[in-house]
Each structure stands twice: as structure tokens, then as C-alpha cells.
Amino acid sequence: MYSIIIPTYNNINYLKICIESIKKNSNFANQIIVHVNEGKDGTKDYLESKKIDYTWTNNNVGLCKGVNLAAKKIKTNYVIYSHDDFYFCPNWDLYLYEEIKKIGHNNFFLSGTMFHELEGMPFFCGNDFKNFDESILLNNLSKIKVNDYQGSTWSPHVVHKEIWNKVGGFSEEFYPGAGSDPDFAMKLWRENIRIFKGVGKSLVYHFGSKTLRDKLSKSLQKNIGSQSSKIFLKKWKISINFFKNFYLRSGIDADKKQIFKIYDGPLKEPKKDINYFNKLLIDKMKYLYLKFIQY
């Protein structure tokens, strides 16, 4: 049914949880493809023992290039991008499939709904591989109630293989990976895709960016957000926040909290009022500064 691409970077303890949850909680016989960055922790041996498809580089080429390398092994019509520190909850793939059937064409971006301990969960099932309690998670899963929401750019997300190939997968300039999600959404928008829907029932537990927080250097962690924002602005001449707020109708509010608007159908062109043009002018000034002064 799906080809699930998982980039990993010496993160075998979480990768094992992720893969086992896919095998246990999926309704379909999905293909799993892992890109192994380095793999000094025995990742390749594990994947070979489980007969799981993978690609490998002896250095960390980053999320985007890793995903694109793995995508060359796709065997199905639907491409899913996943983190390696997800636990896929029961029926996650069935709920996505039901949405795909309702849409009836290939011009869509659907995502599951990830949740984690850092966001005020109504129960505690662990925050790392050592104290994770699968039974607590599964027994309390009904407490997680999320409406379908508008403007998702998050993983796990699924697009048709034709769309993936048409936009060329992930943009590798967003190394090590931050900013690649909204960039991918922008490429889809330019192809006139207007369905960006988060499916509330398709749940995955997220351990909280373990690769980003635990594996990358402190200097890279510190600058990753600002660097990716600059790359996006120079590429598209608008900011990530502008794209999310005015086009995808999602983003960050004044209190820096994530906005989740209930899904109400395919998106339309943004309303170009005074607020739109004021924010656009600010972005254009930032873009010119980056292009001609800061380089």
C-alpha cells in the first residue's frame, strides 16, 4: 500500500520501536525503506536481519538527501515520510487510506497526527526508549482526540508517487533537514495542490526529535532554525510563517503557539487585505537584505 521512508542517524533504539510499531499496527503490507546515515550502531545488521529495504551512506548526508536516496527503492503508489522516533498507533494507515479514497485523485498532501509528552498529554507513557510503556499508550489512546485540521506540513505525511517525482522529492539545500517540510509544501502549492489535510485519527506517538536534539552538534542545533528560514526566504521570497499563515492557514499565533484550524475543504488563494500586504512588505525587505547585504 505505502512506501514508508525513514531516515536514521545512529538511532537504532528508536528505529526498532518505529519499525515494530509499523509491523504490529498497520492494516496493509507496507514497504519500509530506511536510509542509514553512518549506521555505526548496528543499524544495517538489524535491517538485514529483518529483510527491510535500505540505502546507506558512510557519513551523515542529512534528512533530505537520505530520503531522496531511499525514494529510489519505492515500489508502491504512495510515499510516506516518517521520523525514526515515531510509534505508529493502531489503524494509522487505514485512516489515511479512507481519506485517499474520499478524495478520489492524486493531488493531495495528507498527514497523520503526531503527539508527544512535551505537549501536555493526558497520560504519561515514557519520553525515551528506556521508559517507554507501550501498554499505557495503547490503553489510553482513546483519550487523544484531534479534529482533522487545515494546512498540515508535518510528518508522517503521504503523497502519491507521481506528485513526489514531479516536484523532485525533498530539497537537499535544507541540510540537515529543518525547513524541508514547508519547502515541500510550497513546491506542491506551485503544482496547484490545495488539499493539505491533517487526519486526526491517524495517530503517531513522537518521542520528541531525538535525532535533532541528541545527535547533532550544539552549534548546528543553535543555528538550524534561522538558517533554514533564510534559505526558504531567499528561495521563495516570502517567509515560512507568511506561507503558513496566509496560504496554508496554519502557523504560529501571537503567543507562539501552533494554530490548528479545523479542516473545512481545499485551500484557496489567500485574502489579500492590508494585513497581507503589510506582512508581505516586511518579508520583501528581509529578502532584499539577505540578497544584497548579508548574502
Buried (B, 14 or more C-beta within 10 A) or exposed (E): BBBBBBBBBBBBBBBBBBBBBBBEBBEEEBBBBBBBBBBEBEBBEBBEEBEBBBBBBEEBBBBBBBBBBBBEBBEBEBBBBBBBBBBBBBBBBBBBBEBBEEEEEBBBBBBBBBBBBEEEBEEEBBBBBEEBEBEEBBEBBEEBEBEBBBBBBBBBBBBBBEBBEBBEBBBBBBBBBBBBBBBBBBBBBEEEBBBBBBBBBBBBBBBBBBBBEBBBEEEBBEEBEEBBBBBBBBBBBBBBBBBBBBBBBBBEEEEEEEBBBEBEEBBEEBEEEEEBEEBBEEBEEBBEEBEEEEE
